[in-house]
């Protein structure tokens, strides 16, 4: 019978011990090759089995510890990524709020400015001065374009009226009409 062979049904039999049994003194006299062949079929000593079991136990514990450390590291990385995304989102929200506050301040400033300009025009002592002032400053909330909507002659006439301190160009003597 083959010690580790097949019995024909597909199942392997357990390793069988050789028929010849050596005593320790005879075993020490054998050459290394024969001794290793004989020892292959012998049961390992109890202390070797215990040492193997304890080594396997240590290896399994180290593997578990590594897996736990790796899982903790992955968890920490995920938390950092989530915290970074959260901080980035908070930063974007704060920036949007700041832009909105600035936009509202600009709108409020422009509204106050235009209402003051309207009051300045309304409180001019003469209508001529009111017209002059109204021609110089924009009265609506629209952005003033770079394009000049007045013709060259109109612009020159307005500048003459503005520069005329004694109001000679606009002063009319209406007493002769009657």
Buried (B, 14 or more C-beta within 10 A) or exposed (E): EEEEEEEEEEEEEEEEEEEEEBEEEEBEEBEEEEBEEBEEEEEEEEEEEEEEEEEEEEEEEEEEEEEEEEEEEEEEEEEEEEEEEEEEEEEEEEEEEEEEEEEEEEEEEEEEEBEEBEEBBEEBEEEEBBBBBBBEBEEEEEEEEEEEEEEEEEEEBBEEBEEEEEEEEEEEEEEEEE
